[in-house]
Amino acid sequence: MSKSADNPEVTTEITITGNLTHKAFHAVAKNGYRFVAVLPMKLADQAETVTPGSRWIAQFSPFDFSSARLVEKVADAAE
């Protein structure tokens, strides 16, 4: 069995609440849990879209919930 099958990553929708650096951000999950979200190199071209209030899908390691990797931006609903 592969390691990822034994320990699947946890993904959830999160909201960015502030900037730490150009690739690390304060974030909050729907349940109120606060953590640091990191923008991976493959999404570096989307750095300007990571702004306070923007919503993203984040991926946590099953062993560490203190930080998460941003996976994709959630499309904003038309108002």
Biopython code that builds the backbone (N, CA, C, O; Angstrom):
import numpy as np
from Bio.PDB.StructureBuilder import StructureBuilder

atoms = [
    (1, "MET", "N", (0.826, -1.188, 0.000)),
    (1, "MET", "CA", (0.000, 0.000, 0.000)),
    (1, "MET", "C", (0.869, 1.250, 0.000)),
    (1, "MET", "O", (1.962, 1.260, 0.566)),
    (2, "SER", "N", (0.382, 2.281, -0.626)),
    (2, "SER", "CA", (1.142, 3.523, -0.635)),
    (2, "SER", "C", (0.923, 4.283, 0.664)),
    (2, "SER", "O", (-0.080, 4.095, 1.353)),
    (3, "LYS", "N", (1.861, 5.128, 0.976)),
    (3, "LYS", "CA", (1.776, 5.912, 2.206)),
    (3, "LYS", "C", (0.552, 6.819, 2.197)),
    (3, "LYS", "O", (-0.097, 6.986, 3.229)),
    (4, "SER", "N", (0.226, 7.408, 1.047)),
    (4, "SER", "CA", (-0.912, 8.315, 0.983)),
    (4, "SER", "C", (-2.234, 7.586, 1.209)),
    (4, "SER", "O", (-3.186, 8.192, 1.700)),
    (5, "ALA", "N", (-2.317, 6.314, 0.866)),
    (5, "ALA", "CA", (-3.538, 5.554, 1.120)),
    (5, "ALA", "C", (-3.707, 5.291, 2.614)),
    (5, "ALA", "O", (-4.831, 5.256, 3.115)),
    (6, "ASP", "N", (-2.591, 5.105, 3.329)),
    (6, "ASP", "CA", (-2.653, 4.884, 4.767)),
    (6, "ASP", "C", (-2.987, 6.159, 5.527)),
    (6, "ASP", "O", (-3.677, 6.112, 6.546)),
    (7, "ASN", "N", (-2.510, 7.285, 5.045)),
    (7, "ASN", "CA", (-2.670, 8.565, 5.725)),
    (7, "ASN", "C", (-3.140, 9.634, 4.745)),
    (7, "ASN", "O", (-2.347, 10.479, 4.329)),
    (8, "PRO", "N", (-4.410, 9.609, 4.372)),
    (8, "PRO", "CA", (-4.881, 10.577, 3.385)),
    (8, "PRO", "C", (-4.843, 12.002, 3.931)),
    (8, "PRO", "O", (-5.076, 12.237, 5.117)),
    (9, "GLU", "N", (-4.547, 12.936, 3.049)),
    (9, "GLU", "CA", (-4.565, 14.335, 3.436)),
    (9, "GLU", "C", (-5.995, 14.770, 3.717)),
    (9, "GLU", "O", (-6.948, 14.159, 3.234)),
    (10, "VAL", "N", (-6.131, 15.818, 4.493)),
    (10, "VAL", "CA", (-7.430, 16.368, 4.848)),
    (10, "VAL", "C", (-7.595, 17.674, 4.082)),
    (10, "VAL", "O", (-6.742, 18.556, 4.178)),
    (11, "THR", "N", (-8.682, 17.811, 3.321)),
    (11, "THR", "CA", (-8.933, 19.051, 2.589)),
    (11, "THR", "C", (-10.201, 19.703, 3.105)),
    (11, "THR", "O", (-11.150, 19.026, 3.500)),
    (12, "THR", "N", (-10.204, 21.028, 3.098)),
    (12, "THR", "CA", (-11.367, 21.782, 3.543)),
    (12, "THR", "C", (-11.341, 23.174, 2.928)),
    (12, "THR", "O", (-10.298, 23.644, 2.474)),
    (13, "GLU", "N", (-12.494, 23.827, 2.916)),
    (13, "GLU", "CA", (-12.568, 25.198, 2.425)),
    (13, "GLU", "C", (-12.168, 26.139, 3.553)),
    (13, "GLU", "O", (-12.615, 25.985, 4.689)),
    (14, "ILE", "N", (-11.327, 27.112, 3.233)),
    (14, "ILE", "CA", (-10.836, 28.054, 4.239)),
    (14, "ILE", "C", (-10.985, 29.484, 3.721)),
    (14, "ILE", "O", (-11.212, 29.703, 2.531)),
    (15, "THR", "N", (-10.854, 30.449, 4.627)),
    (15, "THR", "CA", (-10.885, 31.862, 4.267)),
    (15, "THR", "C", (-9.572, 32.502, 4.694)),
    (15, "THR", "O", (-9.124, 32.311, 5.824)),
    (16, "ILE", "N", (-8.962, 33.250, 3.807)),
    (16, "ILE", "CA", (-7.728, 33.969, 4.120)),
    (16, "ILE", "C", (-8.095, 35.184, 4.970)),
    (16, "ILE", "O", (-9.024, 35.920, 4.635)),
    (17, "THR", "N", (-7.360, 35.397, 6.079)),
    (17, "THR", "CA", (-7.657, 36.533, 6.955)),
    (17, "THR", "C", (-6.548, 37.577, 6.979)),
    (17, "THR", "O", (-6.772, 38.695, 7.445)),
    (18, "GLY", "N", (-5.358, 37.240, 6.488)),
    (18, "GLY", "CA", (-4.262, 38.210, 6.474)),
    (18, "GLY", "C", (-3.009, 37.630, 5.856)),
    (18, "GLY", "O", (-2.927, 36.430, 5.595)),
    (19, "ASN", "N", (-2.020, 38.502, 5.623)),
    (19, "ASN", "CA", (-0.755, 38.080, 5.012)),
    (19, "ASN", "C", (0.339, 37.995, 6.067)),
    (19, "ASN", "O", (0.430, 38.851, 6.947)),
    (20, "LEU", "N", (1.165, 36.961, 5.976)),
    (20, "LEU", "CA", (2.390, 36.864, 6.775)),
    (20, "LEU", "C", (3.583, 37.250, 5.909)),
    (20, "LEU", "O", (4.383, 38.107, 6.284)),
    (21, "THR", "N", (3.697, 36.607, 4.743)),
    (21, "THR", "CA", (4.737, 36.901, 3.755)),
    (21, "THR", "C", (4.085, 36.822, 2.387)),
    (21, "THR", "O", (2.861, 36.734, 2.282)),
    (22, "HIS", "N", (4.904, 36.854, 1.327)),
    (22, "HIS", "CA", (4.359, 36.773, -0.031)),
    (22, "HIS", "C", (3.803, 35.388, -0.361)),
    (22, "HIS", "O", (3.104, 35.234, -1.363)),
    (23, "LYS", "N", (4.101, 34.367, 0.470)),
    (23, "LYS", "CA", (3.560, 33.033, 0.204)),
    (23, "LYS", "C", (2.994, 32.337, 1.441)),
    (23, "LYS", "O", (2.678, 31.149, 1.379)),
    (24, "ALA", "N", (2.858, 33.042, 2.551)),
    (24, "ALA", "CA", (2.259, 32.482, 3.766)),
    (24, "ALA", "C", (1.182, 33.442, 4.270)),
    (24, "ALA", "O", (1.365, 34.660, 4.269)),
    (25, "PHE", "N", (0.061, 32.874, 4.698)),
    (25, "PHE", "CA", (-1.108, 33.684, 5.023)),
    (25, "PHE", "C", (-1.795, 33.177, 6.288)),
    (25, "PHE", "O", (-1.786, 31.979, 6.570)),
    (26, "HIS", "N", (-2.393, 34.100, 7.049)),
    (26, "HIS", "CA", (-3.251, 33.700, 8.154)),
    (26, "HIS", "C", (-4.554, 33.217, 7.523)),
    (26, "HIS", "O", (-5.036, 33.805, 6.555)),
    (27, "ALA", "N", (-5.121, 32.146, 8.075)),
    (27, "ALA", "CA", (-6.359, 31.601, 7.521)),
    (27, "ALA", "C", (-7.223, 31.050, 8.643)),
    (27, "ALA", "O", (-6.751, 30.807, 9.754)),
    (28, "VAL", "N", (-8.507, 30.856, 8.328)),
    (28, "VAL", "CA", (-9.445, 30.282, 9.285)),
    (28, "VAL", "C", (-10.339, 29.281, 8.548)),
    (28, "VAL", "O", (-10.807, 29.544, 7.441)),
    (29, "ALA", "N", (-10.565, 28.132, 9.182)),
    (29, "ALA", "CA", (-11.454, 27.112, 8.620)),
    (29, "ALA", "C", (-12.896, 27.441, 9.015)),
    (29, "ALA", "O", (-13.130, 28.318, 9.846)),
    (30, "LYS", "N", (-13.846, 26.744, 8.426)),
    (30, "LYS", "CA", (-15.259, 26.982, 8.722)),
    (30, "LYS", "C", (-15.604, 26.764, 10.193)),
    (30, "LYS", "O", (-16.527, 27.390, 10.714)),
    (31, "ASN", "N", (-14.862, 25.873, 10.868)),
    (31, "ASN", "CA", (-15.144, 25.604, 12.276)),
    (31, "ASN", "C", (-14.461, 26.595, 13.211)),
    (31, "ASN", "O", (-14.541, 26.446, 14.431)),
    (32, "GLY", "N", (-13.785, 27.610, 12.655)),
    (32, "GLY", "CA", (-13.138, 28.639, 13.454)),
    (32, "GLY", "C", (-11.676, 28.383, 13.763)),
    (32, "GLY", "O", (-11.026, 29.218, 14.390)),
    (33, "TYR", "N", (-11.144, 27.241, 13.336)),
    (33, "TYR", "CA", (-9.741, 26.901, 13.588)),
    (33, "TYR", "C", (-8.830, 27.822, 12.788)),
    (33, "TYR", "O", (-8.992, 27.956, 11.575)),
    (34, "ARG", "N", (-7.870, 28.458, 13.463)),
    (34, "ARG", "CA", (-6.932, 29.382, 12.815)),
    (34, "ARG", "C", (-5.587, 28.703, 12.599)),
    (34, "ARG", "O", (-5.128, 27.941, 13.450)),
    (35, "PHE", "N", (-4.957, 28.979, 11.464)),
    (35, "PHE", "CA", (-3.696, 28.335, 11.109)),
    (35, "PHE", "C", (-2.990, 29.160, 10.034)),
    (35, "PHE", "O", (-3.492, 30.203, 9.615)),
    (36, "VAL", "N", (-1.834, 28.690, 9.595)),
    (36, "VAL", "CA", (-1.070, 29.334, 8.527)),
    (36, "VAL", "C", (-1.277, 28.540, 7.242)),
    (36, "VAL", "O", (-1.105, 27.321, 7.220)),
    (37, "ALA", "N", (-1.647, 29.238, 6.178)),
    (37, "ALA", "CA", (-1.802, 28.616, 4.859)),
    (37, "ALA", "C", (-0.621, 29.037, 3.988)),
    (37, "ALA", "O", (-0.222, 30.202, 3.987)),
    (38, "VAL", "N", (-0.070, 28.081, 3.250)),
    (38, "VAL", "CA", (1.115, 28.329, 2.430)),
    (38, "VAL", "C", (0.771, 28.133, 0.955)),
    (38, "VAL", "O", (0.110, 27.162, 0.586)),
    (39, "LEU", "N", (1.220, 29.052, 0.129)),
    (39, "LEU", "CA", (1.010, 28.970, -1.314)),
    (39, "LEU", "C", (2.155, 28.174, -1.933)),
    (39, "LEU", "O", (3.305, 28.607, -1.859)),
    (40, "PRO", "N", (1.870, 27.016, -2.547)),
    (40, "PRO", "CA", (2.949, 26.221, -3.145)),
    (40, "PRO", "C", (3.497, 26.880, -4.415)),
    (40, "PRO", "O", (2.847, 27.727, -5.027)),
    (41, "MET", "N", (4.692, 26.472, -4.785)),
    (41, "MET", "CA", (5.382, 27.048, -5.943)),
    (41, "MET", "C", (4.544, 26.938, -7.221)),
    (41, "MET", "O", (4.559, 27.854, -8.044)),
    (42, "LYS", "N", (3.812, 25.830, -7.398)),
    (42, "LYS", "CA", (3.048, 25.654, -8.639)),
    (42, "LYS", "C", (1.892, 26.653, -8.775)),
    (42, "LYS", "O", (1.355, 26.827, -9.869)),
    (43, "LEU", "N", (1.506, 27.309, -7.675)),
    (43, "LEU", "CA", (0.450, 28.319, -7.722)),
    (43, "LEU", "C", (0.999, 29.732, -7.548)),
    (43, "LEU", "O", (0.234, 30.660, -7.285)),
    (44, "ALA", "N", (2.303, 29.907, -7.688)),
    (44, "ALA", "CA", (2.938, 31.211, -7.473)),
    (44, "ALA", "C", (2.338, 32.306, -8.356)),
    (44, "ALA", "O", (2.297, 33.469, -7.954)),
    (45, "ASP", "N", (1.875, 31.949, -9.545)),
    (45, "ASP", "CA", (1.276, 32.938, -10.444)),
    (45, "ASP", "C", (-0.059, 33.473, -9.923)),
    (45, "ASP", "O", (-0.554, 34.481, -10.428)),
    (46, "GLN", "N", (-0.648, 32.816, -8.924)),
    (46, "GLN", "CA", (-1.916, 33.256, -8.350)),
    (46, "GLN", "C", (-1.734, 34.015, -7.037)),
    (46, "GLN", "O", (-2.712, 34.276, -6.337)),
    (47, "ALA", "N", (-0.503, 34.370, -6.697)),
    (47, "ALA", "CA", (-0.210, 35.017, -5.415)),
    (47, "ALA", "C", (-1.027, 36.292, -5.195)),
    (47, "ALA", "O", (-1.442, 36.566, -4.069)),
    (48, "GLU", "N", (-1.260, 37.063, -6.234)),
    (48, "GLU", "CA", (-2.008, 38.314, -6.080)),
    (48, "GLU", "C", (-3.488, 38.085, -5.801)),
    (48, "GLU", "O", (-4.176, 39.004, -5.357)),
    (49, "THR", "N", (-3.992, 36.881, -6.053)),
    (49, "THR", "CA", (-5.406, 36.595, -5.789)),
    (49, "THR", "C", (-5.635, 36.101, -4.364)),
    (49, "THR", "O", (-6.779, 35.942, -3.938)),
    (50, "VAL", "N", (-4.551, 35.858, -3.625)),
    (50, "VAL", "CA", (-4.673, 35.422, -2.229)),
    (50, "VAL", "C", (-4.753, 36.681, -1.376)),
    (50, "VAL", "O", (-3.733, 37.221, -0.947)),
    (51, "THR", "N", (-5.967, 37.136, -1.137)),
    (51, "THR", "CA", (-6.200, 38.369, -0.394)),
    (51, "THR", "C", (-7.129, 38.091, 0.780)),
    (51, "THR", "O", (-7.872, 37.110, 0.757)),
    (52, "PRO", "N", (-7.099, 38.943, 1.809)),
    (52, "PRO", "CA", (-8.024, 38.742, 2.926)),
    (52, "PRO", "C", (-9.467, 38.660, 2.428)),
    (52, "PRO", "O", (-9.920, 39.498, 1.648)),
    (53, "GLY", "N", (-10.166, 37.647, 2.889)),
    (53, "GLY", "CA", (-11.543, 37.416, 2.474)),
    (53, "GLY", "C", (-11.689, 36.412, 1.347)),
    (53, "GLY", "O", (-12.786, 35.904, 1.116)),
    (54, "SER", "N", (-10.605, 36.111, 0.637)),
    (54, "SER", "CA", (-10.710, 35.132, -0.451)),
    (54, "SER", "C", (-10.822, 33.723, 0.122)),
    (54, "SER", "O", (-10.270, 33.416, 1.178)),
    (55, "ARG", "N", (-11.548, 32.876, -0.598)),
    (55, "ARG", "CA", (-11.778, 31.503, -0.140)),
    (55, "ARG", "C", (-10.986, 30.532, -0.997)),
    (55, "ARG", "O", (-10.909, 30.676, -2.217)),
    (56, "TRP", "N", (-10.390, 29.527, -0.329)),
    (56, "TRP", "CA", (-9.537, 28.543, -0.983)),
    (56, "TRP", "C", (-9.826, 27.162, -0.437)),
    (56, "TRP", "O", (-10.380, 27.010, 0.651)),
    (57, "ILE", "N", (-9.445, 26.160, -1.205)),
    (57, "ILE", "CA", (-9.404, 24.789, -0.707)),
    (57, "ILE", "C", (-7.986, 24.587, -0.191)),
    (57, "ILE", "O", (-7.017, 24.856, -0.902)),
    (58, "ALA", "N", (-7.863, 24.111, 1.048)),
    (58, "ALA", "CA", (-6.552, 23.889, 1.657)),
    (58, "ALA", "C", (-6.397, 22.413, 1.998)),
    (58, "ALA", "O", (-7.372, 21.721, 2.292)),
    (59, "GLN", "N", (-5.163, 21.949, 1.953)),
    (59, "GLN", "CA", (-4.856, 20.543, 2.219)),
    (59, "GLN", "C", (-3.921, 20.461, 3.429)),
    (59, "GLN", "O", (-2.829, 21.029, 3.428)),
    (60, "PHE", "N", (-4.373, 19.745, 4.456)),
    (60, "PHE", "CA", (-3.587, 19.530, 5.670)),
    (60, "PHE", "C", (-2.931, 18.161, 5.623)),
    (60, "PHE", "O", (-3.456, 17.229, 5.014)),
    (61, "SER", "N", (-1.793, 18.048, 6.262)),
    (61, "SER", "CA", (-1.180, 16.743, 6.505)),
    (61, "SER", "C", (-2.020, 16.070, 7.586)),
    (61, "SER", "O", (-2.546, 16.767, 8.453)),
    (62, "PRO", "N", (-2.167, 14.747, 7.572)),
    (62, "PRO", "CA", (-2.945, 14.092, 8.630)),
    (62, "PRO", "C", (-2.248, 14.146, 9.987)),
    (62, "PRO", "O", (-2.849, 13.801, 11.004)),
    (63, "PHE", "N", (-0.987, 14.575, 10.011)),
    (63, "PHE", "CA", (-0.220, 14.603, 11.253)),
    (63, "PHE", "C", (-0.046, 15.992, 11.836)),
    (63, "PHE", "O", (0.345, 16.120, 12.996)),
    (64, "ASP", "N", (-0.327, 17.049, 11.058)),
    (64, "ASP", "CA", (-0.045, 18.405, 11.514)),
    (64, "ASP", "C", (-1.112, 19.356, 10.990)),
    (64, "ASP", "O", (-1.217, 19.581, 9.784)),
    (65, "PHE", "N", (-1.896, 19.907, 11.895)),
    (65, "PHE", "CA", (-2.956, 20.833, 11.500)),
    (65, "PHE", "C", (-2.586, 22.288, 11.767)),
    (65, "PHE", "O", (-3.456, 23.159, 11.747)),
    (66, "SER", "N", (-1.298, 22.563, 12.018)),
    (66, "SER", "CA", (-0.885, 23.937, 12.286)),
    (66, "SER", "C", (-0.674, 24.735, 11.001)),
    (66, "SER", "O", (-0.641, 25.966, 11.032)),
    (67, "SER", "N", (-0.532, 24.041, 9.877)),
    (67, "SER", "CA", (-0.389, 24.722, 8.596)),
    (67, "SER", "C", (-1.017, 23.864, 7.506)),
    (67, "SER", "O", (-1.189, 22.655, 7.661)),
    (68, "ALA", "N", (-1.354, 24.520, 6.404)),
    (68, "ALA", "CA", (-1.977, 23.819, 5.280)),
    (68, "ALA", "C", (-1.456, 24.406, 3.982)),
    (68, "ALA", "O", (-0.997, 25.547, 3.943)),
    (69, "ARG", "N", (-1.529, 23.622, 2.931)),
    (69, "ARG", "CA", (-1.107, 24.047, 1.600)),
    (69, "ARG", "C", (-2.349, 24.440, 0.809)),
    (69, "ARG", "O", (-3.329, 23.696, 0.782)),
    (70, "LEU", "N", (-2.311, 25.601, 0.168)),
    (70, "LEU", "CA", (-3.422, 26.018, -0.681)),
    (70, "LEU", "C", (-3.431, 25.158, -1.936)),
    (70, "LEU", "O", (-2.386, 24.908, -2.536)),
    (71, "VAL", "N", (-4.626, 24.706, -2.331)),
    (71, "VAL", "CA", (-4.751, 23.812, -3.479)),
    (71, "VAL", "C", (-5.399, 24.519, -4.662)),
    (71, "VAL", "O", (-4.891, 24.455, -5.781)),
    (72, "GLU", "N", (-6.517, 25.190, -4.419)),
    (72, "GLU", "CA", (-7.195, 25.912, -5.498)),
    (72, "GLU", "C", (-8.119, 26.959, -4.914)),
    (72, "GLU", "O", (-8.610, 26.820, -3.794)),
    (73, "LYS", "N", (-8.350, 28.009, -5.686)),
    (73, "LYS", "CA", (-9.241, 29.081, -5.255)),
    (73, "LYS", "C", (-10.681, 28.654, -5.489)),
    (73, "LYS", "O", (-10.997, 28.022, -6.497)),
    (74, "VAL", "N", (-11.546, 29.003, -4.554)),
    (74, "VAL", "CA", (-12.973, 28.710, -4.681)),
    (74, "VAL", "C", (-13.597, 29.848, -5.483)),
    (74, "VAL", "O", (-13.398, 31.021, -5.165)),
    (75, "ALA", "N", (-14.342, 29.503, -6.511)),
    (75, "ALA", "CA", (-14.991, 30.518, -7.346)),
    (75, "ALA", "C", (-16.010, 31.283, -6.514)),
    (75, "ALA", "O", (-16.796, 30.691, -5.773)),
    (76, "ASP", "N", (-15.986, 32.600, -6.646)),
    (76, "ASP", "CA", (-16.941, 33.435, -5.922)),
    (76, "ASP", "C", (-18.317, 33.301, -6.550)),
    (76, "ASP", "O", (-18.453, 33.272, -7.773)),
    (77, "ALA", "N", (-19.337, 33.219, -5.702)),
    (77, "ALA", "CA", (-20.711, 33.119, -6.189)),
    (77, "ALA", "C", (-21.172, 34.488, -6.678)),
    (77, "ALA", "O", (-20.821, 35.513, -6.094)),
    (78, "ALA", "N", (-21.950, 34.500, -7.740)),
    (78, "ALA", "CA", (-22.498, 35.755, -8.253)),
    (78, "ALA", "C", (-23.523, 36.283, -7.264)),
    (78, "ALA", "O", (-24.366, 35.536, -6.765)),
    (79, "GLU", "N", (-23.444, 37.554, -6.991)),
    (79, "GLU", "CA", (-24.390, 38.155, -6.033)),
    (79, "GLU", "C", (-25.444, 38.950, -6.733)),
    (79, "GLU", "O", (-26.319, 39.522, -6.084)),
]
sb = StructureBuilder()
sb.init_structure("model")
sb.init_model(0)
sb.init_chain("A")
sb.init_seg("    ")
for serial, (resi, resn, name, xyz) in enumerate(atoms, 1):
    if name == "N":
        sb.init_residue(resn, " ", resi, " ")
    sb.init_atom(name, np.array(xyz, "f"), 0.0, 1.0, " ", f" {name:<3s}", serial, name[0])
structure = sb.get_structure()
